[in-house]
Amino acid sequence: MIDIMDWSECEIKFIKRVEIDPSRIQFLVRASELRIKNLAEKKTTKENVSFVIEGFYEAIKELLSALLLKNGLRSKNHQCLISFFYKTYPKYEKEAYLIGRMSYLRNRLNYYGDLIEFEFYEKNKEEFNNIINLLKKLISN
């Protein structure tokens, strides 16, 4: 299982208080929506699945950034986005750990060239969309 970074470490090293910026929040949500729309227009295959999952992770990361900003915070570390989500919404532990797994796989792809198995996508594709919808709901509340 993937470890989620400790929030207290995030607060000390990577989190900064900022003014809430509704237009920036709206931009991040819109960017995420455009990224998802682009992914939906393509057929997912064994050859491109790594990049599809990377795209889903980036869309989720944009929404997590918007959620953090809605709370008057900014992070220099994307692991702290996941940590904030987990700390603030502990009932979504399963979702937080899946986002953490996506982050790990995306980093393995980007830094080591490790491709992501198609089975991971097949098993979790519905949950990716559920997480996106959940985050959009949390941002709009």
N, C-alpha and C positions, 0 to 999 in steps of 0.2 A: 504494500500500500504506500502511496505517496504521502510524505509528511507535508503539512501545511505550516508555513512559517508562523512563528509566534508573533501575535499582534503587538506585544510590548516591545519586541525588538524592532518591529516596523515603525512604531511611534517614535522610538529613539533615533533610528538611523535614516528612515526613508519617507516619513510622512510630514507634510507641512500643512498648516492651516492656511486657507485661501478664501477669498470672497466667492460666494456662490455666483456662478455665471450662467444664467438660464440659456443664453444663446450658445454657449460652448456645450452645455449639456445637450441641447437640441441638435447641434452639429454632430456630436458623438453618436447619438441615437440614429440620426439620418445616415451617417457613414456606415454604421452597422447594418442598417436595413438595405443599403445599396450593395454591401458586400454579400449579404444573404441572397438578395435577388440575383446577383451575378452567379452565385454558386448553384442556385436552383435552375438556372438556364443551361447548365451543363450536366451531361450524364456522368455519374460517378463510376469509374472503372478501377481495376486493380492498378493500372498505370498512373492514375491521377489521384487516387484516394488520399495519399499523404498530403497533397496540396489542398484538397477539399477540407480535410480535418484542420489543417493549418488555417484555412479561411474561416471555418467555424470558430476556432479558438480566437482569432483576431477580432471577429465580430463580438464575441463574448467579452473579450478584454476591453473593447471600446465601451460596451455597456457597463462593465464594472467600473471603468474610469468615470463614466457619467454618474453612476450611483455614488461613488466616492465624492465627486464634485458637488453633488446635490447635498451632501453632508458637510460641505465646506472644507474638504480635504483634497490633497493631491499627493500622489505617490511617485517616487523616483524608481520604484521597483515593482514590476508586475506581479511578483509573488505576494506582495502586500495587498494587492487588489483582492486576491483570493482569500487572504487572511482576514481582511475587513468583512468580506461577505460572510465568511464562516463565523466570525465573532458576532456580527450584528444579527445574523439570521441563522442561529444554530439548528433550527428545525430543518434546514436545507443542507444538512451535513453530506448526504449522499451526492447532491449536486456539486457542492464545494469540492469534494474529493474527485469527482469526474472532471471538473475544470482543472484541478491540479494534475490529473493524469494527462489531460490534453496538453497542458503546458509542458510537462515533461517530454511527451512524444514530439511536440513541436520543436523543443530545444534540441532533442536528439537528431531530428531531421535537419535543422538549420546548422548545427555545429559539428555534427559527425556523419551526416549523410545517411542516417538510419531511416529506412522507409517504414511507414506505418502499415500494419496488416489490414487488409480489407475487412476481415472479420470484426475488428474493433469498430469500424464504421457501421457495419451491418447491425451489430449488437446495440450501438448507442445512438444511431442517427435520430431516432424519435426524441431521445432525451436531450440532444443538442438543441432541438427546436423548443422543447419544453423549458429549458434553461433560458433561452433567448426570450421567450414570452414571459417567463417569470421576472427576469431582470427588467424588461420594459414596464411591466406592471409595477414593480417596486419603485422604479424611477418616476413614474407618473403619479404615484400616491403621495 
